[in-house]
């Protein structure tokens, strides 16, 4: 039986249901005639707008003819629900009827209570939603591995064996191991108050990788390749102020202060406010964008497809990759590379590193000092010994 996969996608700033399947004239005919699906060359799939009615039409048209996979669509919609992002009520009711595995499925009853307590403690401690998701995911995997063994009764030796299992058997990366250790450390030290549980458990060394950066010519090419004013403004604001992708999409219109020429970043990573400079060139671009899109003066500067929602971070990453491809920039890099490039180029212009620390919102100066290694300011002064050779 043919397979059809339904996934959430962003197309031209709108949320859509992507329909993926091997080339099949019968399926194509059904989704075109019954659901009015359209082909996207960029997404390489057929798609319809994200709605309860369209989902039901597709399901009815393909019922019994194909094997439908909707896992990613369900996960996307449930995540939006969990993050209190408003979605269409009718669509929510439809998703509620779908059989979705519980987050604590395949965890023993005793450990399920520990998982609930763990999640509650993270919330009470005021951790960010992204940290809560990461920690809960890592802790869930740990509890599933334990099966019927109680997490409360584990000894430091057993925990060490589990971490060795993650390294040797699962072949997890150093970053994932650190993330998993952090999640377990929180449980044993913050929930169970066993402060010395991890005292003798070593951590694997992290790879010392330098952040990827673009040259100013490459950044100019990326920005110039974008015609859409909304997309261009988001790329420009990322580079001009060193903003994280999450900070860009959650930025409110009133946080742009054209009189003081500043951008106010509210409750960013680590729940810190900060202020960055507003570039005059960026201000011109934002005014052009505002004329065309008329953003909500009290809401998000870059709104999503649904009223009152922010632009999707995943969609912005896709915009960045499409712009790179169009500009012919082959160097690896994401939206975060614009932030790295911002810091590196400021260092190369002689900006004091403590000022860069404030602009980026780093707690520790050591985090900012890594950009001294990505800068070529001092390297340009060094003459290679190769240049002193007489070569024929």
Beta strands, then each sheet from edge to edge (+ up, - down):
strand 1: 2-11
strand 2: 14-20
strand 3: 38-40
strand 4: 45-49
strand 5: 66-69
strand 6: 256-257
strand 7: 262-265
strand 8: 274-277
sheet 1: 3+ 4- 2+ 1- 5-
sheet 2: 6+ 7- 8+
end
